[in-house]
Amino acid sequence: MTDTPPSDWKLKLRYGQLTTNFIHVTLIGDGKVITVNEEYNTELGPAVMALKAWVESHDEAFNMIAAIAEHLGFELKGRIELFETEPDDPPKEKQFGYAINFTAYRDEPKVS
C-alpha cells in the first residue's frame, strides 16, 4: 500500500483489492477545552471532541484520542464512545487521526 491510493480506493478496499491492517473508527469524547486553540476555533469550557482514525485496535484508538486531546488543550472527562465507521480518507502506512472537531455546549444547571 502507498500513501497515495487510487481515486477508487473505497471500492478497492471494500472488495479486497486494497488491504490494510488497520480498522477505521470514529471517537467522541466529552470534556472541556482548557486551552484555546485558534486552528480548531475552540473556546474555553465544556465541549465534545470527535475524530476519525485508522488504528490497529480499539485500545490504540483510545490512546490516540487521549494524546491528541492533551496536545490540543482538551481535557477528556467521562465517557469516550467508539464506533467502527466507513472512512472518508484512505488508509496509509501508519495509524493516523483526522477530521478532528470540537463542539462547545453549555453545562445544564444542577437541580437539587
MOPAC internal coordinates of N, CA, C and O (Angstrom, degrees):
PM7 1SCF
backbone

  N    0.0000 0     0.00 0     0.00 0    0    0    0
  C    1.4522 1     0.00 0     0.00 0    1    0    0
  C    1.5285 1   108.46 1     0.00 0    2    1    0
  O    1.2310 1   120.48 1   -35.49 1    3    2    1
  N    1.3176 1   116.70 1   144.51 1    3    2    1
  C    1.4542 1   121.60 1   177.92 1    5    3    2
  C    1.5156 1   109.65 1  -114.07 1    6    5    3
  O    1.2310 1   120.86 1   -10.69 1    7    6    5
  N    1.3452 1   115.97 1   169.31 1    7    6    5
  C    1.4586 1   119.94 1   177.69 1    9    7    6
  C    1.5175 1   112.24 1   -77.79 1   10    9    7
  O    1.2310 1   119.42 1   173.63 1   11   10    9
  N    1.3225 1   118.72 1    -6.37 1   11   10    9
  C    1.4658 1   122.03 1   177.86 1   13   11   10
  C    1.5249 1   109.23 1  -123.01 1   14   13   11
  O    1.2310 1   120.51 1  -101.14 1   15   14   13
  N    1.3464 1   116.63 1    78.86 1   15   14   13
  C    1.4621 1   119.86 1  -177.79 1   17   15   14
  C    1.5314 1   111.00 1   -70.52 1   18   17   15
  O    1.2310 1   120.68 1   -16.93 1   19   18   17
  N    1.3165 1   116.31 1   163.07 1   19   18   17
  C    1.4628 1   119.65 1   179.06 1   21   19   18
  C    1.5236 1   111.34 1   -63.85 1   22   21   19
  O    1.2310 1   121.26 1   -18.00 1   23   22   21
  N    1.3324 1   115.19 1   162.00 1   23   22   21
  C    1.4689 1   119.63 1  -177.23 1   25   23   22
  C    1.5223 1   112.00 1   -64.91 1   26   25   23
  O    1.2310 1   119.70 1   157.89 1   27   26   25
  N    1.3096 1   118.19 1   -22.11 1   27   26   25
  C    1.4695 1   121.05 1   178.81 1   29   27   26
  C    1.5345 1   111.37 1   -99.21 1   30   29   27
  O    1.2310 1   120.90 1  -145.14 1   31   30   29
  N    1.3346 1   115.89 1    34.86 1   31   30   29
  C    1.4663 1   121.74 1  -175.47 1   33   31   30
  C    1.5217 1   112.88 1   -58.92 1   34   33   31
  O    1.2310 1   119.50 1   146.63 1   35   34   33
  N    1.3492 1   118.56 1   -33.37 1   35   34   33
  C    1.4719 1   119.52 1  -178.96 1   37   35   34
  C    1.5213 1   111.20 1   -64.36 1   38   37   35
  O    1.2310 1   120.57 1   136.33 1   39   38   37
  N    1.3181 1   116.51 1   -43.67 1   39   38   37
  C    1.4654 1   119.62 1   177.99 1   41   39   38
  C    1.5194 1   111.02 1   -65.40 1   42   41   39
  O    1.2310 1   120.51 1   136.26 1   43   42   41
  N    1.3199 1   116.63 1   -43.74 1   43   42   41
  C    1.4634 1   120.07 1   179.91 1   45   43   42
  C    1.5306 1   111.16 1   -63.56 1   46   45   43
  O    1.2310 1   120.33 1   142.56 1   47   46   45
  N    1.3372 1   116.97 1   -37.44 1   47   46   45
  C    1.4663 1   120.86 1   177.48 1   49   47   46
  C    1.5256 1   109.99 1   -66.92 1   50   49   47
  O    1.2310 1   120.43 1   135.05 1   51   50   49
  N    1.3168 1   116.78 1   -44.95 1   51   50   49
  C    1.4633 1   121.57 1  -178.35 1   53   51   50
  C    1.5295 1   111.90 1   -61.12 1   54   53   51
  O    1.2310 1   120.41 1   140.80 1   55   54   53
  N    1.3367 1   116.82 1   -39.20 1   55   54   53
  C    1.4639 1   120.49 1  -175.44 1   57   55   54
  C    1.5270 1   113.78 1  -100.04 1   58   57   55
  O    1.2310 1   120.40 1  -165.07 1   59   58   57
  N    1.3399 1   116.84 1    14.93 1   59   58   57
  C    1.4506 1   121.33 1   171.89 1   61   59   58
  C    1.5163 1   116.13 1    78.30 1   62   61   59
  O    1.2310 1   119.85 1  -171.15 1   63   62   61
  N    1.3314 1   117.90 1     8.85 1   63   62   61
  C    1.4616 1   120.43 1   177.72 1   65   63   62
  C    1.5252 1   110.89 1   -81.87 1   66   65   63
  O    1.2310 1   120.50 1   160.03 1   67   66   65
  N    1.3196 1   116.65 1   -19.97 1   67   66   65
  C    1.4604 1   124.02 1   173.79 1   69   67   66
  C    1.5201 1   105.51 1  -121.89 1   70   69   67
  O    1.2310 1   120.15 1   -53.79 1   71   70   69
  N    1.3118 1   117.32 1   126.21 1   71   70   69
  C    1.4639 1   119.69 1  -176.93 1   73   71   70
  C    1.5197 1   110.51 1  -121.17 1   74   73   71
  O    1.2310 1   121.86 1   -23.46 1   75   74   73
  N    1.3119 1   114.05 1   156.54 1   75   74   73
  C    1.4506 1   121.40 1   177.74 1   77   75   74
  C    1.5229 1   108.40 1  -149.75 1   78   77   75
  O    1.2310 1   121.02 1   -26.27 1   79   78   77
  N    1.3081 1   115.66 1   153.73 1   79   78   77
  C    1.4697 1   120.91 1   174.87 1   81   79   78
  C    1.5228 1   111.20 1   -89.91 1   82   81   79
  O    1.2310 1   120.32 1  -177.85 1   83   82   81
  N    1.3264 1   116.99 1     2.15 1   83   82   81
  C    1.4550 1   121.24 1  -175.34 1   85   83   82
  C    1.5256 1   111.93 1  -101.34 1   86   85   83
  O    1.2310 1   121.55 1   -20.75 1   87   86   85
  N    1.3228 1   114.64 1   159.25 1   87   86   85
  C    1.4630 1   121.78 1   170.46 1   89   87   86
  C    1.5206 1   107.05 1  -111.18 1   90   89   87
  O    1.2310 1   120.85 1   -25.81 1   91   90   89
  N    1.3289 1   115.97 1   154.19 1   91   90   89
  C    1.4654 1   119.97 1   179.18 1   93   91   90
  C    1.5210 1   108.75 1  -104.00 1   94   93   91
  O    1.2310 1   120.93 1   -49.35 1   95   94   93
  N    1.3372 1   115.84 1   130.65 1   95   94   93
  C    1.4577 1   121.09 1  -178.53 1   97   95   94
  C    1.5277 1   110.43 1  -134.78 1   98   97   95
  O    1.2310 1   122.07 1   -20.80 1   99   98   97
  N    1.3214 1   113.64 1   159.20 1   99   98   97
  C    1.4553 1   122.21 1   168.44 1  101   99   98
  C    1.5234 1   106.28 1  -120.30 1  102  101   99
  O    1.2310 1   120.80 1   -47.47 1  103  102  101
  N    1.3321 1   116.07 1   132.53 1  103  102  101
  C    1.4633 1   121.92 1   179.68 1  105  103  102
  C    1.5159 1   109.21 1  -117.23 1  106  105  103
  O    1.2310 1   120.80 1   -38.35 1  107  106  105
  N    1.3206 1   116.07 1   141.65 1  107  106  105
  C    1.4582 1   122.54 1   176.34 1  109  107  106
  C    1.5200 1   107.31 1  -132.23 1  110  109  107
  O    1.2310 1   120.91 1   -57.39 1  111  110  109
  N    1.3362 1   115.87 1   122.61 1  111  110  109
  C    1.4579 1   120.54 1  -177.45 1  113  111  110
  C    1.5141 1   111.71 1  -128.24 1  114  113  111
  O    1.2310 1   120.93 1   -42.05 1  115  114  113
  N    1.3135 1   115.83 1   137.95 1  115  114  113
  C    1.4583 1   122.05 1   178.00 1  117  115  114
  C    1.5269 1   108.85 1   -89.86 1  118  117  115
  O    1.2310 1   120.85 1   -31.79 1  119  118  117
  N    1.3151 1   115.98 1   148.21 1  119  118  117
  C    1.4584 1   119.60 1   178.92 1  121  119  118
  C    1.5027 1   111.83 1   174.28 1  122  121  119
  O    1.2310 1   121.27 1    32.17 1  123  122  121
  N    1.3347 1   115.17 1  -147.83 1  123  122  121
  C    1.4588 1   118.23 1   178.41 1  125  123  122
  C    1.5191 1   110.15 1  -148.29 1  126  125  123
  O    1.2310 1   121.96 1   -32.82 1  127  126  125
  N    1.3241 1   113.85 1   147.18 1  127  126  125
  C    1.4523 1   121.22 1   175.66 1  129  127  126
  C    1.5217 1   106.53 1   -78.78 1  130  129  127
  O    1.2310 1   120.49 1   -56.86 1  131  130  129
  N    1.3355 1   116.67 1   123.14 1  131  130  129
  C    1.4702 1   120.44 1  -179.72 1  133  131  130
  C    1.5289 1   111.39 1  -109.19 1  134  133  131
  O    1.2310 1   120.76 1   165.21 1  135  134  133
  N    1.3299 1   116.15 1   -14.79 1  135  134  133
  C    1.4633 1   121.94 1   175.62 1  137  135  134
  C    1.5228 1   107.67 1  -137.67 1  138  137  135
  O    1.2310 1   120.15 1   -57.42 1  139  138  137
  N    1.3192 1   117.33 1   122.58 1  139  138  137
  C    1.4632 1   121.02 1   179.64 1  141  139  138
  C    1.5250 1   109.47 1   -61.76 1  142  141  139
  O    1.2310 1   120.85 1   -43.71 1  143  142  141
  N    1.3218 1   115.99 1   136.29 1  143  142  141
  C    1.4569 1   122.04 1   178.95 1  145  143  142
  C    1.5244 1   107.38 1  -125.06 1  146  145  143
  O    1.2310 1   120.60 1   -72.33 1  147  146  145
  N    1.3295 1   116.46 1   107.67 1  147  146  145
  C    1.4653 1   120.94 1  -176.19 1  149  147  146
  C    1.5230 1   112.46 1   -64.60 1  150  149  147
  O    1.2310 1   119.90 1   146.46 1  151  150  149
  N    1.3217 1   117.81 1   -33.54 1  151  150  149
  C    1.4672 1   120.49 1  -179.75 1  153  151  150
  C    1.5288 1   111.19 1   -59.94 1  154  153  151
  O    1.2310 1   120.42 1   144.32 1  155  154  153
  N    1.3319 1   116.80 1   -35.68 1  155  154  153
  C    1.4587 1   121.84 1  -178.94 1  157  155  154
  C    1.5288 1   112.36 1  -103.59 1  158  157  155
  O    1.2310 1   120.40 1  -173.50 1  159  158  157
  N    1.3221 1   116.84 1     6.50 1  159  158  157
  C    1.4621 1   122.46 1   176.27 1  161  159  158
  C    1.5329 1   111.53 1    54.34 1  162  161  159
  O    1.2310 1   120.86 1  -133.50 1  163  162  161
  N    1.3377 1   115.96 1    46.50 1  163  162  161
  C    1.4632 1   119.49 1  -179.09 1  165  163  162
  C    1.5153 1   110.83 1   -92.59 1  166  165  163
  O    1.2310 1   121.35 1   -23.19 1  167  166  165
  N    1.3122 1   115.02 1   156.81 1  167  166  165
  C    1.4553 1   121.96 1   174.16 1  169  167  166
  C    1.5229 1   107.70 1  -128.95 1  170  169  167
  O    1.2310 1   120.56 1   -28.14 1  171  170  169
  N    1.3160 1   116.54 1   151.86 1  171  170  169
  C    1.4608 1   120.72 1  -178.51 1  173  171  170
  C    1.5199 1   110.89 1   -59.37 1  174  173  171
  O    1.2310 1   120.99 1   -39.48 1  175  174  173
  N    1.3151 1   115.71 1   140.52 1  175  174  173
  C    1.4548 1   120.50 1   175.30 1  177  175  174
  C    1.5149 1   113.33 1   126.24 1  178  177  175
  O    1.2310 1   120.74 1     5.55 1  179  178  177
  N    1.3326 1   116.18 1  -174.45 1  179  178  177
  C    1.4572 1   120.94 1  -176.44 1  181  179  178
  C    1.5278 1   111.44 1   -64.95 1  182  181  179
  O    1.2310 1   121.61 1   -36.44 1  183  182  181
  N    1.3314 1   114.53 1   143.56 1  183  182  181
  C    1.4611 1   120.16 1  -179.32 1  185  183  182
  C    1.5289 1   109.24 1  -162.17 1  186  185  183
  O    1.2310 1   122.02 1   -11.88 1  187  186  185
  N    1.2951 1   113.75 1   168.12 1  187  186  185
  C    1.4567 1   121.87 1   172.73 1  189  187  186
  C    1.5200 1   106.86 1  -114.05 1  190  189  187
  O    1.2310 1   120.87 1   -45.72 1  191  190  189
  N    1.3256 1   115.94 1   134.28 1  191  190  189
  C    1.4622 1   121.63 1   176.52 1  193  191  190
  C    1.5218 1   107.96 1  -108.01 1  194  193  191
  O    1.2310 1   120.80 1   -44.23 1  195  194  193
  N    1.3282 1   116.08 1   135.77 1  195  194  193
  C    1.4619 1   121.06 1   176.25 1  197  195  194
  C    1.5144 1   108.80 1  -129.12 1  198  197  195
  O    1.2310 1   121.00 1   -32.29 1  199  198  197
  N    1.3119 1   115.69 1   147.71 1  199  198  197
  C    1.4588 1   120.17 1   173.20 1  201  199  198
  C    1.5125 1   109.40 1  -155.06 1  202  201  199
  O    1.2310 1   121.62 1   -24.57 1  203  202  201
  N    1.3240 1   114.50 1   155.43 1  203  202  201
  C    1.4560 1   122.04 1   174.75 1  205  203  202
  C    1.5177 1   106.45 1  -108.76 1  206  205  203
  O    1.2310 1   120.70 1   -28.95 1  207  206  205
  N    1.3370 1   116.28 1   151.05 1  207  206  205
  C    1.4630 1   118.52 1  -176.53 1  209  207  206
  C    1.5224 1   111.92 1  -156.46 1  210  209  207
  O    1.2310 1   121.83 1   -30.36 1  211  210  209
  N    1.3127 1   114.10 1   149.64 1  211  210  209
  C    1.4554 1   123.05 1   165.86 1  213  211  210
  C    1.5240 1   105.63 1  -101.57 1  214  213  211
  O    1.2310 1   120.10 1   -60.92 1  215  214  213
  N    1.3257 1   117.42 1   119.08 1  215  214  213
  C    1.4645 1   122.21 1  -175.57 1  217  215  214
  C    1.5311 1   110.88 1  -138.62 1  218  217  215
  O    1.2310 1   121.47 1   -15.30 1  219  218  217
  N    1.3279 1   114.80 1   164.70 1  219  218  217
  C    1.4677 1   120.48 1   178.03 1  221  219  218
  C    1.5211 1   112.32 1   -77.88 1  222  221  219
  O    1.2310 1   120.37 1   150.20 1  223  222  221
  N    1.3511 1   116.89 1   -29.80 1  223  222  221
  C    1.4628 1   119.99 1  -175.18 1  225  223  222
  C    1.5233 1   109.78 1  -158.78 1  226  225  223
  O    1.2310 1   121.21 1   -11.48 1  227  226  225
  N    1.3094 1   115.29 1   168.52 1  227  226  225
  C    1.4679 1   120.00 1   175.56 1  229  227  226
  C    1.5221 1   110.63 1   -61.91 1  230  229  227
  O    1.2310 1   120.20 1   139.88 1  231  230  229
  N    1.3372 1   117.22 1   -40.12 1  231  230  229
  C    1.4651 1   120.11 1   178.12 1  233  231  230
  C    1.5230 1   111.21 1   -58.79 1  234  233  231
  O    1.2310 1   120.44 1   136.93 1  235  234  233
  N    1.3351 1   116.77 1   -43.07 1  235  234  233
  C    1.4621 1   120.16 1   177.92 1  237  235  234
  C    1.5248 1   111.08 1   -63.25 1  238  237  235
  O    1.2310 1   120.19 1   144.65 1  239  238  237
  N    1.3207 1   117.24 1   -35.35 1  239  238  237
  C    1.4655 1   120.87 1   178.75 1  241  239  238
  C    1.5287 1   110.52 1   -63.72 1  242  241  239
  O    1.2310 1   120.45 1   136.05 1  243  242  241
  N    1.3296 1   116.74 1   -43.95 1  243  242  241
  C    1.4629 1   120.04 1   178.62 1  245  243  242
  C    1.5278 1   111.06 1   -65.56 1  246  245  243
  O    1.2310 1   120.57 1   140.80 1  247  246  245
  N    1.3312 1   116.52 1   -39.20 1  247  246  245
  C    1.4682 1   119.56 1   175.98 1  249  247  246
  C    1.5230 1   110.99 1   -63.25 1  250  249  247
  O    1.2310 1   120.52 1   141.14 1  251  250  249
  N    1.3277 1   116.61 1   -38.86 1  251  250  249
  C    1.4606 1   120.83 1  -178.66 1  253  251  250
  C    1.5225 1   111.48 1   -65.46 1  254  253  251
  O    1.2310 1   119.71 1   132.59 1  255  254  253
  N    1.3262 1   118.15 1   -47.41 1  255  254  253
  C    1.4660 1   119.09 1  -178.21 1  257  255  254
  C    1.5269 1   110.05 1   -64.89 1  258  257  255
  O    1.2310 1   120.08 1   143.43 1  259  258  257
  N    1.3266 1   117.46 1   -36.57 1  259  258  257
  C    1.4663 1   120.18 1   178.74 1  261  259  258
  C    1.5254 1   110.87 1   -63.81 1  262  261  259
  O    1.2310 1   120.37 1   135.39 1  263  262  261
  N    1.3255 1   116.90 1   -44.61 1  263  262  261
  C    1.4646 1   120.62 1  -178.88 1  265  263  262
  C    1.5279 1   111.51 1   -67.57 1  266  265  263
  O    1.2310 1   120.31 1   136.76 1  267  266  265
  N    1.3299 1   117.02 1   -43.24 1  267  266  265
  C    1.4701 1   120.16 1  -179.95 1  269  267  266
  C    1.5251 1   110.29 1   -67.05 1  270  269  267
  O    1.2310 1   120.26 1   137.97 1  271  270  269
  N    1.3257 1   117.11 1   -42.03 1  271  270  269
  C    1.4684 1   120.74 1   179.06 1  273  271  270
  C    1.5271 1   110.55 1   -57.84 1  274  273  271
  O    1.2310 1   120.81 1   130.96 1  275  274  273
  N    1.3154 1   116.05 1   -49.04 1  275  274  273
  C    1.4655 1   119.86 1   179.89 1  277  275  274
  C    1.5267 1   110.90 1   -60.18 1  278  277  275
  O    1.2310 1   120.36 1   136.27 1  279  278  277
  N    1.3142 1   116.92 1   -43.73 1  279  278  277
  C    1.4688 1   121.75 1  -179.26 1  281  279  278
  C    1.5342 1   111.70 1   -62.69 1  282  281  279
  O    1.2310 1   120.22 1   146.50 1  283  282  281
  N    1.3353 1   117.18 1   -33.50 1  283  282  281
  C    1.4704 1   121.01 1  -176.85 1  285  283  282
  C    1.5273 1   113.79 1   -95.22 1  286  285  283
  O    1.2310 1   119.84 1  -173.27 1  287  286  285
  N    1.3333 1   117.91 1     6.73 1  287  286  285
  C    1.4634 1   120.67 1   176.90 1  289  287  286
  C    1.5118 1   113.90 1    80.11 1  290  289  287
  O    1.2310 1   120.79 1  -146.33 1  291  290  289
  N    1.3281 1   116.09 1    33.67 1  291  290  289
  C    1.4626 1   121.45 1   179.65 1  293  291  290
  C    1.5173 1   108.66 1  -119.82 1  294  293  291
  O    1.2310 1   120.65 1   -49.92 1  295  294  293
  N    1.3187 1   116.36 1   130.08 1  295  294  293
  C    1.4642 1   121.68 1   179.52 1  297  295  294
  C    1.5229 1   108.75 1  -102.48 1  298  297  295
  O    1.2310 1   120.63 1   -67.88 1  299  298  297
  N    1.3203 1   116.40 1   112.12 1  299  298  297
  C    1.4643 1   120.86 1   177.65 1  301  299  298
  C    1.5233 1   109.19 1   -72.20 1  302  301  299
  O    1.2310 1   120.92 1   -45.30 1  303  302  301
  N    1.3210 1   115.85 1   134.70 1  303  302  301
  C    1.4656 1   121.42 1   177.38 1  305  303  302
  C    1.5133 1   107.56 1  -137.77 1  306  305  303
  O    1.2310 1   120.73 1   -46.11 1  307  306  305
  N    1.2952 1   116.21 1   133.89 1  307  306  305
  C    1.4567 1   118.52 1   176.55 1  309  307  306
  C    1.5150 1   112.62 1    78.31 1  310  309  307
  O    1.2310 1   121.67 1    38.69 1  311  310  309
  N    1.2846 1   114.40 1  -141.31 1  311  310  309
  C    1.4480 1   123.61 1  -167.71 1  313  311  310
  C    1.5345 1   113.58 1   -78.33 1  314  313  311
  O    1.2310 1   121.56 1   -39.86 1  315  314  313
  N    1.3310 1   114.61 1   140.14 1  315  314  313
  C    1.4633 1   122.18 1   169.69 1  317  315  314
  C    1.5237 1   105.74 1  -121.22 1  318  317  315
  O    1.2310 1   120.72 1   -56.31 1  319  318  317
  N    1.3255 1   116.24 1   123.69 1  319  318  317
  C    1.4568 1   120.37 1   179.95 1  321  319  318
  C    1.5205 1   109.52 1  -100.44 1  322  321  319
  O    1.2310 1   120.71 1   -37.67 1  323  322  321
  N    1.3336 1   116.25 1   142.33 1  323  322  321
  C    1.4520 1   122.56 1  -179.23 1  325  323  322
  C    1.5215 1   108.37 1  -127.16 1  326  325  323
  O    1.2310 1   120.99 1   -46.69 1  327  326  325
  N    1.3233 1   115.71 1   133.31 1  327  326  325
  C    1.4555 1   122.14 1   178.33 1  329  327  326
  C    1.5260 1   108.54 1  -131.49 1  330  329  327
  O    1.2310 1   119.79 1   -45.39 1  331  330  329
  N    1.3218 1   118.01 1   134.61 1  331  330  329
  C    1.4574 1   120.34 1   170.34 1  333  331  330
  C    1.5227 1   106.34 1   -79.39 1  334  333  331
  O    1.2310 1   120.53 1   -57.12 1  335  334  333
  N    1.3387 1   116.59 1   122.88 1  335  334  333
  C    1.4564 1   121.88 1  -171.56 1  337  335  334
  C    1.5215 1   111.69 1  -132.27 1  338  337  335
  O    1.2310 1   121.33 1   -13.00 1  339  338  337
  N    1.3290 1   115.05 1   167.00 1  339  338  337
  C    1.4631 1   122.07 1   173.91 1  341  339  338
  C    1.5300 1   108.13 1   -72.49 1  342  341  339
  O    1.2310 1   119.83 1   -42.55 1  343  342  341
  N    1.3086 1   117.93 1   137.45 1  343  342  341
  C    1.4647 1   120.93 1  -178.50 1  345  343  342
  C    1.5234 1   113.25 1   -79.57 1  346  345  343
  O    1.2310 1   121.55 1   -26.91 1  347  346  345
  N    1.3326 1   114.63 1   153.09 1  347  346  345
  C    1.4611 1   122.10 1   170.61 1  349  347  346
  C    1.5169 1   110.39 1  -102.68 1  350  349  347
  O    1.2310 1   120.56 1   154.87 1  351  350  349
  N    1.3337 1   116.54 1   -25.13 1  351  350  349
  C    1.4631 1   122.62 1   178.12 1  353  351  350
  C    1.5288 1   108.35 1  -118.07 1  354  353  351
  O    1.2310 1   120.37 1   -33.27 1  355  354  353
  N    1.3189 1   116.90 1   146.73 1  355  354  353
  C    1.4624 1   119.87 1  -179.07 1  357  355  354
  C    1.5231 1   112.27 1   -72.61 1  358  357  355
  O    1.2310 1   120.51 1   -21.54 1  359  358  357
  N    1.3384 1   116.63 1   158.46 1  359  358  357
  C    1.4602 1   119.40 1   176.05 1  361  359  358
  C    1.5220 1   110.21 1   -68.16 1  362  361  359
  O    1.2310 1   121.42 1   -20.03 1  363  362  361
  N    1.3337 1   114.89 1   159.97 1  363  362  361
  C    1.4636 1   122.08 1   176.99 1  365  363  362
  C    1.5210 1   108.57 1  -125.68 1  366  365  363
  O    1.2310 1   120.85 1     9.50 1  367  366  365
  N    1.2973 1   115.99 1  -170.50 1  367  366  365
  C    1.4649 1   120.90 1  -179.88 1  369  367  366
  C    1.5232 1   112.36 1   -70.52 1  370  369  367
  O    1.2310 1   120.35 1   153.34 1  371  370  369
  N    1.3440 1   116.93 1   -26.66 1  371  370  369
  C    1.4624 1   122.20 1  -178.30 1  373  371  370
  C    1.5243 1   110.21 1  -124.77 1  374  373  371
  O    1.2310 1   121.07 1   -17.60 1  375  374  373
  N    1.3386 1   115.56 1   162.40 1  375  374  373
  C    1.4631 1   120.67 1   174.82 1  377  375  374
  C    1.5264 1   109.32 1   -62.01 1  378  377  375
  O    1.2310 1   120.48 1   -31.43 1  379  378  377
  N    1.3274 1   116.68 1   148.57 1  379  378  377
  C    1.4638 1   119.28 1   174.83 1  381  379  378
  C    1.5151 1   110.17 1  -161.30 1  382  381  379
  O    1.2310 1   121.83 1   -25.37 1  383  382  381
  N    1.3295 1   114.10 1   154.63 1  383  382  381
  C    1.4483 1   121.64 1   175.32 1  385  383  382
  C    1.5184 1   109.49 1  -111.20 1  386  385  383
  O    1.2310 1   120.40 1   -27.22 1  387  386  385
  N    1.3302 1   116.84 1   152.78 1  387  386  385
  C    1.4502 1   121.92 1   179.48 1  389  387  386
  C    1.5279 1   109.65 1  -155.13 1  390  389  387
  O    1.2310 1   120.90 1    -2.19 1  391  390  389
  N    1.3007 1   115.89 1   177.81 1  391  390  389
  C    1.4763 1   122.51 1   179.50 1  393  391  390
  C    1.5304 1   111.48 1    53.16 1  394  393  391
  O    1.2310 1   120.79 1  -133.63 1  395  394  393
  N    1.3164 1   116.10 1    46.37 1  395  394  393
  C    1.4642 1   121.47 1   179.48 1  397  395  394
  C    1.5187 1   108.26 1   -74.28 1  398  397  395
  O    1.2310 1   120.99 1   -46.78 1  399  398  397
  N    1.3335 1   115.71 1   133.22 1  399  398  397
  C    1.4515 1   120.93 1  -175.16 1  401  399  398
  C    1.5306 1   109.57 1  -143.56 1  402  401  399
  O    1.2310 1   121.06 1   -37.62 1  403  402  401
  N    1.3270 1   115.59 1   142.38 1  403  402  401
  C    1.4655 1   121.39 1   175.73 1  405  403  402
  C    1.5170 1   108.49 1  -121.57 1  406  405  403
  O    1.2310 1   120.54 1   -44.56 1  407  406  405
  N    1.3240 1   116.57 1   135.44 1  407  406  405
  C    1.4578 1   122.15 1   176.23 1  409  407  406
  C    1.5253 1   108.18 1  -125.73 1  410  409  407
  O    1.2310 1   121.27 1   -66.66 1  411  410  409
  N    1.3255 1   115.17 1   113.34 1  411  410  409
  C    1.4712 1   120.21 1   179.89 1  413  411  410
  C    1.5278 1   109.74 1   -76.04 1  414  413  411
  O    1.2310 1   121.34 1   -27.50 1  415  414  413
  N    1.3213 1   115.04 1   152.50 1  415  414  413
  C    1.4697 1   120.46 1   173.28 1  417  415  414
  C    1.5115 1   108.53 1  -147.08 1  418  417  415
  O    1.2310 1   120.99 1   -12.50 1  419  418  417
  N    1.3094 1   115.72 1   167.50 1  419  418  417
  C    1.4659 1   121.08 1   179.14 1  421  419  418
  C    1.5201 1   108.84 1   -98.38 1  422  421  419
  O    1.2310 1   121.11 1   -41.50 1  423  422  421
  N    1.3238 1   115.49 1   138.50 1  423  422  421
  C    1.4621 1   119.47 1   173.45 1  425  423  422
  C    1.5091 1   109.50 1   -66.02 1  426  425  423
  O    1.2310 1   120.56 1   -41.81 1  427  426  425
  N    1.3178 1   116.53 1   138.19 1  427  426  425
  C    1.4626 1   120.72 1   175.08 1  429  427  426
  C    1.5306 1   108.28 1   -81.60 1  430  429  427
  O    1.2310 1   120.49 1   -41.06 1  431  430  429
  N    1.3377 1   116.68 1   138.94 1  431  430  429
  C    1.4719 1   118.10 1   177.47 1  433  431  430
  C    1.5295 1   110.34 1   -63.82 1  434  433  431
  O    1.2310 1   121.03 1   -39.55 1  435  434  433
  N    1.3165 1   115.63 1   140.45 1  435  434  433
  C    1.4530 1   120.27 1   179.29 1  437  435  434
  C    1.5329 1   109.40 1   -81.34 1  438  437  435
  O    1.2310 1   121.49 1   -47.82 1  439  438  437
  N    1.3256 1   114.76 1   132.18 1  439  438  437
  C    1.4509 1   120.80 1   179.53 1  441  439  438
  C    1.5103 1   108.01 1   -95.21 1  442  441  439
  O    1.2310 1   120.43 1   -48.94 1  443  442  441
  N    1.3426 1   116.78 1   131.06 1  443  442  441
  C    1.4613 1   120.04 1  -179.18 1  445  443  442
  C    1.4895 1   111.03 1   -94.67 1  446  445  443
  O    1.2310 1   120.10 1   180.00 1  447  446  445

